[in-house]
């Protein structure tokens, strides 16, 4: 799997960020707070989901309101390129996966692409940071090996954590020789209880006798108490019945009386309802008679007042004619104003024609083009013509300025040429300066010679001291050997052994020869010759230094510097002259262009003048003014024509209005009015009178309809009341109203009896007796004597119970005395209970022991099956990282740790090597684990500043190792600039400049 592109919609401080074309080895460089950790967390979140709010990880939700989430493009070996997009939604976000063949999917497809690897496994195997190395610093010596074993197995310290937890749980429950663990404490307590149980067996027989007597007393007390409660209940029930019995007898009497009223049926509130109906019927009969009389009166009035309907139908025409009088006056006034306006326009036309002073007819004038386009064209052409004339003055000024600038520049160049040094003088001065530059070299050589002389003098002194010590040592050796050989010679002479004499003589000769040969070998000549040569060379250098005059050299340098400045000024003025000459030529060319532009502008002005029927002089000098006058005259012509047409229309409208009012007057007015205003007034008055008649007629008709509706409503109400009255008679089965009232009185009496019976039944229901008990108690006689018997029995029971309770207390005391001494049953119960608790604790301890055994077997299986391959790769990495100092790693057989072998075949525990070596071993384990055990999961390896504690040598080694890893993308995050030289420029992505990453 290779990540190629990242698109962050909004994640933490980053938003709208696109990163494309990530390399196989990609470095993300940035300062603190630049966003490196944000990008790394973004990759984890897109692949495995956003952290939930219950988790401790940061969610990196954007604060600027941008969309939460983003997109990641990766290449999978089996599925090709896939685009994974995750945005805010459910707890881990909504994800959408798009493959290059068009396949779409969500979480299930993503899990398939990631081979069901979750975030925890990915971070423990393929993603590590400086915190993993910091864990090594925090561990004790005995835990280092186990930590490395855990890192090499799972990538994290989870294995050592699990092992520590299991050991802690086992030790907290049981230790073979422990005292504080739970099981150890309970075993000691169980032994003590067992001893007490043996002692209590002797008192067991007496204890059981007391217990039996105690049970018998408790049963007697319970029986007496139950009997007392039963007698009390019977007495209370009889006393309650004594109060209820009269009510029950009264209920029976009322029931017998109600059976005599069974045939009476009367409606509820019948008498009240009948009285209310009679009170409502009598007023309605009077109202009906009054309504009939009012209806007849209104009918007569309607017949006597009918309006003129034909005249009323002419109301719109009359209203329009009357209301048009102000309009008629306004039209007459408008006609007069239009006549005056025509006269003014005619006068204005004459004035404009005099200003224009052209022999143009009206048709010719109207045919002239005065459109906005034409006006814009004339304005633009006039502006161009003015600009062309104004440009002549500007060109004259520029021509004079350019000529003056050229003359001034040429004058300055002549002056500077006169101030320059001759070529021969300049070359001579430059040669002297070049020779002077050798002074610094000579000074440096002289300093080197002085240092060499000082060194040789010191060496000569040391050599002389060494030679002196050597000579003293040689003299001692010569003396010893001479004495030895002389002893041999003397022994030979004394013993007449000439061979010893010869050997002694030869030995003395050889010793003397070797001694004088060493003396001749001396280094003194070498130092003397070397110092002599250096001193000679130093004298030559000093002589060269003295040959140069510093004051003369300073003057020569000053002259050369002045000459250089003059040359630079000449070059500057030469450039100015060339620029000025070029500008002068451009001005000459501009004059020629101006002549052409002037002729073209005049031609356009004349052409436009011809379109406006203007002569040449006016076209060139007054084209815009003439166009405005022509435009104004055309406007006056059109306005005069419109006003004339409007005047004709107004006259026709006035005639139509007068004829309409006259026709209405002739048809409906009896006398002819004197003017149009009087006619309108009379028509309006007549219309008002007829309209008032029509309104009154309508009001009376409406009132008649209301009376008829009211009559019908009252009649219906009257009939309804009579029907209700008849229903009441039928319900009571009465022949008339008098009979109805008699039946009503009997019904009232029946109702009173029912109410009384209801109260009695209510009181009986509130008692605690049910129907069966009431029937039983109705047969009881002599209630008072029965109550007296129950009272006597209660007194007897109350006297017996204290005696029984006293006996029970004595037995309990005897039992308590035995129990406080520790009876057999209590101790036996306690023993069994403690034994059961111990068995539960032992089972709990066994769970952890089995888990520890399973973990040990799993680790052992990993050691034998999968670890050798991983260790081989880790050894390769470790050898590379330590430059061959450590070459082998051996897992311990009896525990989860490692031994490290150096290149001289020495074995070290994990806590015996340096801290830096521990970090290198950790890195080797992490990388080998990802490349061997999990090689089928080709996920990118993410490293976040894990090598900040390495020196430059170790850093170079780890970078070389990482670059050598093939077929695996590596994303390296760092804030340290000294790491960047290990990578090419195209491998480095600067997170500090996120703006440059935006697409």
CORVEN-V349261 format. One record per pair of residues at least 24 apart in sequence whose C-alpha atoms are under 8 Angstrom apart, sorted by sequence separation. I is the first residue (numbers start at 1). J is the second residue. D is the distance in whole Angstrom. If there is no record, write none. Layout:
i:j:d
I:J:D
I:J:D
This chain:
i:j:d
14:38:8
46:70:7
132:156:8
13:38:8
46:71:7
12:38:7
46:72:7
84:110:8
482:508:6
956:982:8
11:38:7
481:508:7
941:968:7
943:970:8
945:972:8
863:891:8
940:968:6
941:969:6
942:970:6
943:971:6
944:972:6
945:973:6
948:976:8
43:72:8
125:154:7
482:511:8
938:967:8
939:968:7
940:969:5
941:970:5
942:971:5
943:972:5
944:973:5
945:974:5
124:154:7
125:155:5
481:511:7
938:968:6
939:969:7
940:970:6
941:971:6
942:972:6
943:973:6
944:974:6
945:975:7
11:42:7
124:155:5
125:156:8
940:971:7
942:973:8
124:156:6
478:511:7
916:949:8
79:113:8
478:512:7
916:950:7
882:917:8
47:84:8
49:86:8
76:113:7
478:515:7
859:896:8
46:84:7
882:920:8
46:85:7
52:91:6
881:920:7
46:86:6
51:91:8
52:92:6
50:91:7
51:92:6
474:515:7
50:92:5
878:920:7
49:92:5
50:93:6
878:921:6
49:93:6
878:924:6
13:60:8
15:62:8
874:921:8
877:924:5
12:60:4
14:62:8
471:519:8
11:60:6
12:61:5
13:62:6
875:924:8
11:61:6
12:62:5
13:63:7
874:924:5
10:61:7
11:62:5
12:63:7
15:66:7
874:925:6
877:928:8
10:62:6
874:927:8
871:925:8
874:928:5
870:925:8
873:928:6
10:66:5
9:66:7
10:67:5
11:68:6
871:928:8
9:67:6
10:68:5
11:69:6
870:928:6
9:68:6
10:69:6
11:70:8
870:929:6
873:932:8
9:69:6
10:70:7
463:523:8
464:524:8
8:69:6
9:70:5
463:524:8
8:70:4
9:71:8
870:932:6
7:70:6
8:71:6
47:110:8
869:932:7
870:933:7
6:70:8
7:71:5
460:524:7
6:71:6
7:72:6
6:72:5
5:72:6
6:73:6
460:527:6
866:933:7
4:72:8
5:73:5
3:72:7
4:73:6
5:74:7
3:73:6
4:74:5
48:118:7
457:527:8
3:74:4
4:75:7
48:119:6
456:527:7
2:74:5
3:75:7
882:954:8
1:74:7
2:75:5
881:954:7
1:75:5
2:76:7
1:76:5
44:119:7
456:531:7
1:77:6
881:957:5
880:957:7
881:958:6
453:531:6
881:961:8
453:534:7
880:961:7
877:961:7
449:534:6
449:535:8
449:538:7
446:538:6
446:541:7
446:542:8
443:541:8
442:541:6
442:545:7
439:545:6
436:548:7
436:553:8
433:553:7
432:553:8
433:556:8
433:557:7
429:556:6
429:557:8
430:560:8
429:560:7
426:560:7
421:563:6
420:563:6
420:566:7
419:566:8
420:567:8
416:566:6
416:569:8
417:570:8
416:570:7
413:570:6
413:573:7
412:573:8
413:574:8
409:573:6
409:574:8
409:576:7
410:577:7
409:577:6
406:577:6
406:580:6
405:580:7
406:581:7
402:580:6
402:581:8
402:583:7
403:584:7
402:584:6
399:584:7
399:587:6
398:587:7
399:588:8
395:587:7
395:590:8
395:591:7
392:591:8
392:594:7
391:594:8
388:594:7
388:597:7
389:598:7
388:598:6
385:598:7
388:601:8
385:601:5
384:601:7
385:602:7
381:601:7
381:604:7
382:605:7
381:605:7
378:605:8
378:608:7
382:623:8
369:611:8
382:624:7
368:611:7
369:612:8
368:612:6
378:623:8
379:624:7
378:624:7
375:627:8
370:627:8
370:631:6
365:630:7
366:634:6
365:634:7
356:626:7
356:629:7
355:629:8
356:630:8
352:629:7
352:632:8
353:633:8
352:633:6
349:633:6
349:636:7
348:636:8
349:637:8
345:636:7
345:639:8
346:640:8
345:640:6
342:640:6
342:643:7
341:643:8
342:644:7
338:643:6
338:644:8
338:646:8
339:647:8
338:647:6
335:647:6
335:650:7
334:650:8
335:651:7
332:650:8
331:650:6
332:654:7
331:654:7
328:654:6
328:657:7
324:657:8
321:657:7
321:660:7
321:661:6
318:661:8
318:664:8
325:677:8
311:668:8
322:680:5
321:680:7
322:681:8
322:684:7
318:683:7
319:684:7
318:684:7
315:687:7
312:687:7
311:687:7
312:690:7
311:690:8
312:691:7
308:690:6
307:690:6
307:691:8
307:693:5
306:693:7
307:694:6
305:693:7
306:694:7
307:697:8
306:697:7
305:697:7
302:697:7
302:700:7
302:701:7
298:700:7
299:704:8
298:704:6
295:704:6
295:707:7
294:707:8
295:708:7
291:707:7
291:708:8
291:710:8
292:711:8
291:711:6
288:711:6
288:714:7
287:714:8
288:715:7
284:714:7
285:718:7
284:718:6
281:718:6
281:721:7
280:721:8
281:722:8
277:721:6
277:724:8
277:725:7
274:725:7
274:728:7
270:728:7
267:728:7
267:731:6
266:731:6
267:732:7
265:731:7
266:732:5
265:732:6
265:733:8
271:741:7
271:744:6
270:744:7
266:743:7
266:744:7
264:743:8
266:747:6
264:746:8
265:747:7
264:747:7
261:750:7
258:750:7
258:753:7
258:754:8
254:753:7
255:757:8
254:757:7
251:757:6
251:760:7
251:761:8
248:760:8
247:760:6
248:764:8
247:764:8
244:764:7
244:767:8
245:778:8
241:777:7
242:783:7
238:783:7
239:787:8
238:787:7
235:787:6
235:790:6
234:790:8
235:791:7
232:790:7
231:790:6
231:793:7
232:794:7
231:794:7
228:794:6
228:797:6
228:798:8
225:797:8
224:797:6
225:801:8
224:801:7
221:801:6
221:804:6
220:804:8
221:805:7
217:804:7
217:805:8
217:807:7
218:808:7
217:808:6
214:808:6
214:811:6
213:811:7
214:812:7
211:811:8
210:811:6
210:814:7
211:815:7
210:815:6
207:815:7
207:818:7
203:818:8
207:823:8
204:823:7
203:823:7
204:824:6
203:824:7
200:822:6
201:823:8
200:823:5
201:824:5
200:824:5
196:822:8
197:823:8
198:824:8
197:824:6
200:827:8
197:827:5
196:827:7
197:828:6
194:827:8
193:827:7
197:831:8
193:830:8
194:831:7
193:831:6
190:831:7
190:834:7
190:835:7
186:834:8
187:838:7
186:838:7
183:838:7
183:841:7
182:841:8
183:842:7
173:841:8
174:845:8
173:845:6
170:845:6
169:845:8
170:848:6
169:848:7
170:849:7
166:848:6
166:849:8
166:851:8
167:852:8
166:852:6
163:852:7
163:855:8
153:867:8
149:896:6
149:897:5
148:897:7
149:898:7
146:896:5
147:897:8
148:898:8
145:896:7
146:897:5
145:897:4
146:898:8
144:897:8
145:898:5
145:899:8
145:909:7
145:910:5
144:910:6
145:911:7
144:911:6
141:910:8
142:911:7
141:911:5
152:922:8
155:925:8
151:922:7
155:926:6
148:921:8
152:925:5
148:922:6
151:925:7
152:926:6
155:929:7
151:926:7
154:929:8
152:928:8
153:929:7
148:925:8
152:929:6
137:915:8
136:918:8
136:919:7
133:919:6
133:922:7
125:926:7
125:929:7
126:930:6
125:930:6
126:939:7
133:946:7
126:940:7
127:941:6
128:942:7
129:943:6
130:944:7
132:946:8
126:941:5
127:942:5
128:943:5
129:944:5
130:945:6
131:946:8
126:942:6
127:943:6
128:944:7
129:945:6
130:946:4
129:946:5
130:947:7
128:946:7
130:948:8
115:937:8
40:942:8
1:938:5
2:939:7
3:940:8
36:973:6
1:939:5
2:940:6
25:963:7
36:974:8
1:940:7
26:969:8
28:971:7
32:975:7
24:968:7
25:969:6
26:970:6
27:971:6
28:972:6
29:973:6
30:974:7
31:975:5
24:969:5
25:970:5
26:971:5
27:972:5
28:973:5
29:974:5
30:975:5
31:976:8
23:969:8
24:970:6
25:971:6
26:972:6
27:973:6
28:974:6
29:975:6
30:976:8
25:972:8
27:974:8
29:976:8
29:977:8
36:991:7
35:991:7
34:991:6
35:992:8
34:992:5
29:988:7
27:987:6
28:988:6
29:989:6
30:990:6
31:991:8
26:987:5
27:988:5
28:989:5
29:990:5
30:991:5
31:992:7
25:987:7
26:988:6
27:989:6
28:990:6
29:991:6
30:992:5
26:989:7
28:991:6
29:992:8
23:987:6
2:968:8
3:969:8
1:968:8
2:969:6
1:969:8
17:994:7
19:997:6
18:997:6
19:998:7
17:997:7
18:998:5
17:998:5
18:999:6
16:998:7
17:999:8
